[in-house]
Amino acid sequence: MKKIEFPKLNREVAIIHWEDSYNHGSFYRSEKEWKVYGLVNAITVGMILDEDQRKINIATDYFYPQPPAEKEGAFRNVVSIPKVNILSIVRYPLSSFYNQGKPVKIEQKKL
């Protein structure tokens, strides 16, 4: 089997617990019936793309540089989460998952 060398990525992986709005659809219900609906709790896991004071962008998929995007990798399934909605976040440096190409055991720590 051919050994594959993956380029090291200087990024973080995050596990984010957060509160989101909920689209309840276009059902016919009374005001009393709608009162039981509200916000939902969610969990998102992925690679941090961008972060500022208001939001964090996280992608669940990353594709290494290859045709047609040869100069840089590509991201898919990106979620923008408002920081005001984040209940907790745990971060891991992506490089901590590898030791000479092999996954290593890491401890959970909050940053």
C-alpha positions in Angstrom: 0.0 0.0 0.0 1.3 3.4 -1.0 2.2 5.7 1.9 0.4 9.1 1.7 2.0 12.2 3.1 -0.5 14.8 4.2 0.6 18.4 4.6 0.3 19.7 8.1 -2.4 22.2 8.7 -1.9 25.1 11.2 -5.5 25.2 12.3 -7.7 24.3 15.2 -10.5 21.8 15.5 -13.4 22.8 17.7 -16.4 21.3 19.4 -19.0 24.0 19.8 -22.2 23.6 21.9 -24.6 26.5 20.9 -28.1 27.7 20.8 -29.8 28.2 17.5 -33.1 29.4 16.1 -35.5 26.9 14.9 -37.5 27.0 11.7 -40.9 25.5 12.6 -42.3 25.3 9.1 -45.6 26.6 7.7 -48.0 24.6 9.8 -51.3 26.1 10.9 -51.4 26.3 14.7 -52.9 28.6 17.3 -50.8 31.1 19.3 -51.1 28.8 22.3 -49.7 25.8 20.4 -46.8 27.9 19.0 -45.7 28.9 22.5 -44.1 25.5 23.2 -41.7 26.0 20.3 -38.5 28.0 20.8 -34.7 27.7 20.5 -32.8 24.5 20.1 -29.4 23.4 21.4 -26.9 22.2 18.8 -23.4 20.8 18.6 -21.0 21.5 15.7 -17.6 19.9 15.2 -15.1 21.0 12.6 -12.1 23.1 11.6 -12.0 26.8 12.5 -11.7 28.9 9.3 -12.3 32.4 10.7 -13.1 34.1 14.0 -13.8 37.6 15.2 -15.6 39.3 18.1 -19.0 38.5 16.7 -18.8 35.1 15.0 -16.8 31.9 14.4 -16.8 30.1 11.0 -16.3 26.4 11.2 -16.1 23.8 8.3 -16.9 20.1 8.7 -14.9 19.1 5.5 -11.5 20.1 4.2 -9.9 18.9 0.9 -6.2 19.0 0.4 -4.8 20.9 -2.6 -5.4 18.9 -5.8 -6.9 19.6 -9.2 -8.8 21.8 -9.9 -7.8 23.8 -6.7 -4.1 23.1 -6.8 -2.8 26.1 -5.0 -4.9 25.8 -1.8 -7.3 23.4 -0.2 -11.0 23.8 -0.3 -13.6 23.8 2.5 -17.2 22.5 2.5 -20.2 22.6 4.9 -19.3 25.9 6.6 -21.4 27.2 9.5 -21.2 30.7 10.8 -22.1 30.7 14.5 -22.8 34.0 16.4 -20.6 34.1 19.5 -23.5 35.3 21.6 -25.1 31.9 20.9 -22.1 29.8 22.0 -22.7 27.9 25.3 -19.2 26.2 25.3 -16.3 25.6 23.0 -13.4 23.2 23.2 -10.4 23.7 20.9 -7.6 21.4 19.8 -4.7 22.3 17.6 -5.0 20.1 14.5 -1.3 19.4 14.7 -1.8 17.7 18.0 -3.6 14.8 16.3 -0.5 13.7 14.4 3.0 12.5 15.4 5.0 11.6 12.2 1.7 11.0 10.4 0.1 8.8 13.1 -2.8 10.0 15.3 -1.8 10.6 18.9 -3.9 10.6 22.1 -4.7 14.1 23.4 -6.3 15.5 26.5 -9.3 17.7 26.5 -8.6 21.3 27.5 -10.6 24.5 27.2 -8.8 27.6 25.8 
